[in-house]
Amino acid sequence: MDSSASAPDRQRLEGLDALRGIAAFMVLLFHVEYAFGLTPHFQRAYLSVDFFFLLSGMVMARQYEGRFPDTAAFLRKRLARLWPVMAISAALGTIVFAPQMPPLGALMACLMGLLLVPWLGSDKGLFPLNPPAWSILFELLANALHAAVLHRLATGWLLAISALCGAILLARAPNLDLGAVREYAVLGVPRVVMSYALGIALWRLRGRLPRLPAWLGLALVPAVIVSLPRTALTPLYGDLGFALIAAPLALIAGLSPLGFGRRALVWLGWLSFPLYAVHYPVLMFMGKFTGPLPAVLTALGLAWLSAHGVDALRARLTGTPAQATLPPCRIQTAPH
């Protein structure tokens, strides 16, 4: 392992918070178009998930490499961070979708959603009550692989693993919109590992990488997502170009200090995970009764309440200040 990864850098990286928030909003807009039948402009926003995996690899390397606890302890810590909001999203999904399901099926879907266990027998995705939950499960699997194996490997091996996963996807995948449904669940593994391993390598190599302006990172993710039409003849090439070129460039730019709107952008990052977790059932419910703007505002409001509620509960249990009052979001990564 590179020595540069042995001690985490404690400097605030507001650019990464901002990028996480922007990517979460891309996913929100993608599902707004789906829920309300709007003209698609964000049809490639599923690529935001690849950015989340890349970001997770970098942030976990920054926080833990050189001092990893054992794998079980690390996963308990990650679950303690992610599960409360995912439980809220499972409850919302049950309220919205259970009336459309047989009682036993609704109960099973709710329990599996609460346990973050995929339902391989469902024809509506691995998590029918909240489809975005698949990426949280896969990120946790990548976290486990990081703690057990990846942090022990040299950077060159990480880059080789990322390249191998990219080659598998190039040979087998139609695009990178993989992992959420049973038919492509297996290909979700190389999808997450490709970006996650690359994120670890980028953190270790940060001192040798070019310094890019922060504004480039903030602009690059939405610009590329909007400019890649899903109807292209070879969507996989564009998707891999985003995951292996555009997303890493945006992440490198996110390491540079921001000179504008810092607190607002950090707040955006703080809200990103709960927004990603709860927005889908909210949009699908509101789509039956109202227009896109009230639905988006409702999703934002419930995400804010979820973030504050979980932070307040965690502060009460641990005796630490709630992030709601000063939201640095230094290790909560997942949307993703």
Secondary structure, 3 states (H helix, E strand, C coil): CCHHHCCCCCCCCHHHHHHHHHHHHHHHHHHHHHHHCCCCCCCCCCHHHHHHHHHHHHHHHHHHCCCCCCHHHHHHHHHHHHHHHHHHHHHHHHHHHHHHCCHHHHHHHHHHHHHCCCCCCCCCCCCCCCCCHHHHHHHHHHHHHHHHCHHHCCHHHHHHHHHHHHHHHHHHCCCCCCCCCHHHCCCHHHHHHHHHHHHHHHHHCHHHCCCCCHHHHHHHHHHHHHHCCCCCCCHHHHHHHHHHHHHHHHHHHHCCCCCCCHHHHHHHHHHHHHHHHHHHHHHHHHCCCCCHHHHHHHHHHHHHHHHHHHHHHHHHHHCCCCCCCCCCCCCCCCCC
